[in-house]
Amino acid sequence: MKIEWSHRLQQLPPYLFAEIDKQKSELRKKGIKFIDLSIGDPDILAPEKVIEAMYASAKVKENQKYALDQGKAVLRAAIKKWFKKRFDVSLDENKEILPLIGSKEGLVHLPLGLVNKGDYVIVPSPGYPGYRGAALFAGANIFEAALLEENNFLPDLDKIPVEVRNKTKIIYLNYPNNPTTALAPISFLNNVVKFCSKYGIILAYDNAYSELYFNDKPHSILEVKGAREVAIEFHSLSKTFCMTGFRVGWACGGSELVGTLLKVKTNVDSGIFCAVQDAARTALEKEGTYVRDLRKELKGRRDFFVENLAKIGLKNTFSESTFYVWTKLPRGIKSSIDFAKYLINEKRIIATPGVGFGKYGEGYIRFALTVKKDILKKAIDLLGAI
């Protein structure tokens, strides 16, 4: 019997990183070595105390049972304390914090609790592909808000048509931004909250990269007056503590929005493995100098890579935060997919084509600084003069 996909699944484009994984598998099968600068999966080990905490917790019988959907109280208390220290924002750990199986699942599940068929969801372009998938699964219409260099990769809210604004349920925003690395000033965040309040739009604010910065500290949307009424913010331990495989993060914001997501999740999953929650708690409470040292390492890689890209002709780069370098294509090359194929076939380097993040990502390519400096040097040598 031929299996026919649902209409919503048929609408989904091939998932960008799954396609890249296929390319890597094909190269491995052929025994071809390559340098992977594509997916944002850190090569740095998670904190040792985190590993020890999870190992010890996993052996406790009670932790091997179903977890609470709302997450362990001790983890929510740790999140509350960390958030207050980092952003000077107080949260109610019983109503305004919800641990997640990685921030991605919360970002994708949110529209299921808020969006009806035909409503609009505004997604940034370029932007994380998961936002588009979330909108399509909920039956929404999609409006791509352009993130352009001339506007510092911030969406121009005035250019969103009024008829779209009036029918929009959710707008996704992500700063520090993947893939452009841009930061959002507090003045912009104030304007976004006013915009959402005026049009009754929920702001899903993806703050997964909040700790991966080099100069100015990124903000929380919840620092803005009135944000709790319209915004829900997402955090991840994947980037901050190099815990991508652990799958743990959280959502926070007004109790109604957090409660909406909780209701969706109670019908989808059975909570986070308790040992992972204890590991996350340990990371937040006992991070020490880990995050500071991580930023120092990433800055060293960033500075080295950007400087040497310029020497070989790739001078138009953006690397304000995160562990990515958003780079304009060489002069005369218009297709980011063609350039990515060229890098794979001729240079044995895997990078991510900008158009994979949305139509306004065309003209760029993204490199991930998730390998050590000696491997970055090899990549530079392979690139040569482009």
N, C-alpha and C positions, 0 to 999 in steps of 0.2 A: 504494500500500500504506500502510495506517495503521500508524505506528510505536507500539508499546506500550512504555511505560516499565517498567523493572524495578520490583519491589516496593519496593526500598530507595529508589529515586528518587521513587516515588509517596508515600512516607512523609514526604519532605522538605517542610516548609512553604516558601512563596515566600521567597527570600532577601531579607531586609529591605532591604539597600542597593540590590539590583537593582531592587526595586519603587520605591524612591525615585528611582533614576536614570530609570525610565520616566516618572515624574511630571515630572521636570525636562525630559526630552525633549519631552513634550507641550506644556509651557509654552513652550519655545523655538520649537517649530513654529508656535505661535500668535502668536509675537512678543511674548510677555508677559515682562517683566523681573521678576526675583525676587531675594531675598537668600537665599543658601544657607548655613544653619547646621546642616546635617545630618551629613554624613560627615566623619570625622576625617582630612582630607587637607590638610596645612598649606599655607598660601599663601606661606610664607617659603622663599627659595631655599636649596638645599643649599650647604655651604661651597664657596667658589670653588676651593680646593685639591683638593677631591674631584672636581670637574668636570674640572679640568686633568689629574689623575692618570688618570681613566678615558679621556680623549681620547688621551693619550699611550700608555696601555697597549693600547687598542683597535687601534692601528696596528702592534703587534708581531705578527708572523705566528704565533708559538707560542701567543699568547693567543687566537687565532681558532680553535683546535682544541678538541676535547673537553676539558673540565676533569676533574680527579680528583673522584670522588664524595666523598672525605673533605675536599675543599677544599685550597687552597694552604697549604703549611706556613707561609709568611710571614703569612698572615691568621690562622691558628690561633695563632701566636706573639703577634700583636698583640692578639688577644682575651684570651689568657692574661695578658698584661701589664696590659691595661685592667681586667680583672676583679680582679686582685690589688690594683691601686691603688684601685679603687672599693669593693670589698667585703672586702678583706683575706682573700681565699680563693684558695688555690693550686690550679690545675687542670693536669692532664697534657694538653698540647696534642695528643698522639698518640692518646689513648684517651678523653678526657673532654670534647672540644670537637668539634662538628660544624656547620660552616657550612650555612645553609639558604637556599632561594630565598624569603626572607621567613619570618618566624616562623610565619605562618599555615599554610604547607604542612607544617611539622613537627608543629604541633599537631593537624592533621587526619590526617596519616599515622600518627601514633603508635599509635592503637588497632588499626590493621591488623596490627601486630606483637605485640600483647598480648591482644586481646579475642577471645573466641569467642562464637558466637551464643548469646544468652540471658544472658550476663554483664551485670552492671550497670555503667554509667558514670554518675558523679554530676557534674552540671553546675550551676554557680551560676545563680540566677534572681533578679534580672536578670543576664544575662551575654552575652558575645560569642556571636553566633549560630553561629559556626563550630564551637563545641564540640558542639552538638547534632547538626550535620551529620556530624561525625566519628564520633560514637557510632552514628548510624543507618547509616552506610556500613559499619561493622564488625558490624552485626547485633546491637547491644547493646540492652538495656533501659535506659531513662533515668529517673533520679531527680533531680528538681529540688530543690536545696538553697536555701531561701529566704534572700535577703539583705535583712533588714528594718532600717528606720531605728532601731528600738528596740534593735537589737543592733549598732549602728554599721556596718551593712551587712556584717557577718561572719556566716558560716553557723554555726548552732548545731549542732555535731556530735552532741550528745546527742539531738537530735530526728531523726536519721537512723535508721530502724528497724534493729534488729539483723539481721533477715533480709536487708535490703538490704546492710548492711555486709559480711556474710559472702559475698555474691555479687558484690561490686564489684571490678573490676580497676583502674579509673582514676577519680580525682577531679580535675577541673579547678578551679584557683583562679587569680585574676588580681588582683594588687595591686602598684602603684596600680590601682584598679579602674575599668574601663570597664563600665557607664556611671556608676556612683554616685560616683566620684572618691575613694572611701574608701581609707585606708591600713591596712595590717595591722601591729599591734605585734608585736615579737619574741616576746612571751609567747604570742600566738595561734599563731604559726608553730611554736613549740616543741610546742604541743598538737596541731597538725595532724600533725607528724612522728610523734609518739607514737601518734596515732590510726591513721595509715597503717601503722606498724610492727606494731601490735597485730593489725590485720585483713588484712595482706598486700595493701594497696592501693598502687598507684603514683600518685604525685602529679605531675601535669603543671602546673607553676607558670609561668604566663604573666606575665613581667616586662617586657613591651614598653614600659611607661611609666615605667621605673625612674628616668629622669632628669628627668621632668616633674613636679617637686614645688615647693612654695613655702616650706615650713617644715622639717618633719622629713624627713630622708633615708630613702627606702624601703630595705628590706632585701632581700637575696637569701635564698632558702630554704636555700641551701647554707652559710649562716652557722650553721645549726642543727646541733648534733651528731647524727649518725646520718642526716642527710638524704640523703647520697650513696647509701644503700642503697635508698631508696624514692622519690627525687625526681629529676625532670629539669626543668631550668629553660630557658625560652625568652626570647630577647632579639631586638630588632629595631632596625635603624638607621632605620627608617621615621619613627619619632616623634622619636628622639634627635637625628637630623641632618636631618630633613625630607627623607628619601630614599625616600618611599613607592613611587615608580615604579621604583626601582632593583631592588627585590625582593631584599633580602639581610638575613639575620639569622643567629642560631645557636642551637643547643641545647647545654647543658652539664650535667654531672652524673656519676653513677657510670658506669663503663665498660660495664657490661652493658646499661644502659638506652640509652646513646648508641649502642652497637653494634647494639642491636635496631632503632633508628630508621635507622641507616645501612644495614642489610640491606634494610629496606623501600625506602629511597630508591634503592638500586642497581638495583632492579627497576622504578622509576618514572621517574626522570629521569637526566640525564647530567651533573649538576653545574652550578655557577654560572658564567656567562660570566666568564672570567678578568679582564677589564677591570673588571667590577663588583667582583670580589674585591679588586683593587688599589685601587679607589676606597674600599671599606669599610676596608681597612687604613689608608689615608691619613686617613680620618675619625677612626679610633680613636687613631692615633699623633700626629696634628697638629691636634687639635680646638681648641687654644688657648682662646679665651674664647667660642667659638661657643655651646656648650650653656648657659653661664652667661648670655649675652646673650639666648638664646632664652627661658630661664625668666623673665628680667626683662620681656621683651616680653609674654609670655603672662600674667604676673601683672598687668601694667598693663591688659591687655584684661579679665582676670577681674574685677579690682577695679571697673573702670568698668561692666561689664555687670551684675554682681550688684547693685551700688549702685543702678543705674537700674531694674533689674527690681523692686527693692523699692519704689521710688517709684511704680511703676504697679500695684502690688498683688501682685506675685509675690515674696513675702518668704521662702518656704520653699525655699531653694536649698542645694545642696551642691556645693562646688568646691574640695576640699582638695588636689587634684592633677590631673594630665592636662591636656588643654585643652578639657574639657567642663564644662558647668554642668547638673547634674541637678536638675530643678525640679518641685516638686509642682504639680499642676494647680490652676487657680483654683477657689475654693470653688463648689460646685454643679455642677462638670463632673466626670463620672466616667470617660468614655472617652478614653484618650489618642489613639486613632485619630481620633475625632471632633474632638478639639482640634487635632490636626495638620492635618486637612482644613480646619478653620476658618482656621488660620494661612495655609495655601496659598491658599484661595479668597478670603479677605477681607483678608488682610494682605500676601500675596505673600512670605511667609517660609516657608522649608522647615526643619522641625525633625524630630527622630526620636521617634515615639511610644514610650513606655516599654514597652508590652506586646510590642513587637517584640523585646525582649530576654528575653522569658519572662513567664509569668503573674504573677510577683511584681513585675514592672516596671509593671504597671497602676497608674494614678494619678499617673504622672510623665511628663515629656517631657525630652528631652536636646537642649541647644543646643551646637554646636561653635564654639569661639572661633578659627576658621580664616580669619577675615577681619580686615582692619585696623580700628582703632578708629573711624574715620569711618563705616565701613559698619555697625558695631555701633550707632553713634548713630542711623543711619537706621532700623535695625531697631527700636530703642527708640521712635523717633518714630512708626513705623508701628503698633507694638503699642498705644501710647497707654494709656488706662486700660482694663484688662480686668476 
